Amino acid sequence: MTQAPRIAVCPGSYDPITNGHVDVITRTAALFDEVVVAVVGQSRKSDALFSLEERLEFIAVATGHLAGVRAQPFDTLIVEFARTVGATTIVKGLRAISDFEYEFEMNQLNRKQAPGIESLYIMASAEYSFLSSSGVKELATFGGNVEPYVHELIATRLQEELSR
């Protein structure tokens, strides 16, 4: 009897994907057979700097070294998306207390919507505990070096996009 693959989703806007995101995805890939990096098309946050297509491309480049990882857009409730791809777990990275407060609320709502889908939280590695997409964009806006925080392709695109 063959066991069904263990599938997790890692949702986010990934505008852009950072090395902190890649760290969480890498650690998730070690725990699951398949990881779907779920990229939200419409965010509750401000408008995305990069198009959905470009964010998907960035993820493919940044996670290309990982087996069983793929990016896919979604525009529904994350629990509905998880069901669609056969995932039983939603994985999120946590950096600070403020992340926990927000994710705790989301977990409670998700459990009411889909009791069979678990949430798993991975603590940020120390070197990424301060890192966010918005922080990287702000650093790039003012000419700071973002190469330690994102893939080189993304660093180049940030410079191009923000110099307009």
Rosetta blueprint (number, residue, H / E / L):
1 M L
2 T L
3 Q L
4 A L
5 P L
6 R L
7 I E
8 A E
9 V E
10 C E
11 P E
12 G E
13 S L
14 Y L
15 D L
16 P L
17 I L
18 T L
19 N H
20 G H
21 H H
22 V H
23 D H
24 V H
25 I H
26 T H
27 R H
28 T H
29 A H
30 A L
31 L L
32 F L
33 D L
34 E E
35 V E
36 V E
37 V E
38 A E
39 V E
40 V E
41 G L
42 Q L
43 S L
44 R L
45 K L
46 S L
47 D L
48 A L
49 L L
50 F L
51 S L
52 L H
53 E H
54 E H
55 R H
56 L H
57 E H
58 F H
59 I H
60 A H
61 V H
62 A H
63 T L
64 G L
65 H L
66 L L
67 A L
68 G L
69 V E
70 R E
71 A E
72 Q E
73 P E
74 F E
75 D L
76 T L
77 L L
78 I H
79 V H
80 E H
81 F H
82 A H
83 R H
84 T H
85 V H
86 G L
87 A L
88 T L
89 T E
90 I E
91 V E
92 K E
93 G E
94 L E
95 R L
96 A L
97 I H
98 S H
99 D H
100 F H
101 E H
102 Y H
103 E H
104 F H
105 E H
106 M H
107 N H
108 Q H
109 L H
110 N H
111 R H
112 K H
113 Q H
114 A L
115 P L
116 G L
117 I L
118 E E
119 S E
120 L E
121 Y E
122 I E
123 M E
124 A L
125 S L
126 A H
127 E H
128 Y H
129 S L
130 F L
131 L L
132 S L
133 S H
134 S H
135 G H
136 V H
137 K H
138 E H
139 L H
140 A H
141 T H
142 F L
143 G L
144 G L
145 N L
146 V L
147 E L
148 P L
149 Y L
150 V L
151 H L
152 E H
153 L H
154 I H
155 A H
156 T H
157 R H
158 L H
159 Q H
160 E H
161 E H
162 L H
163 S L
164 R L
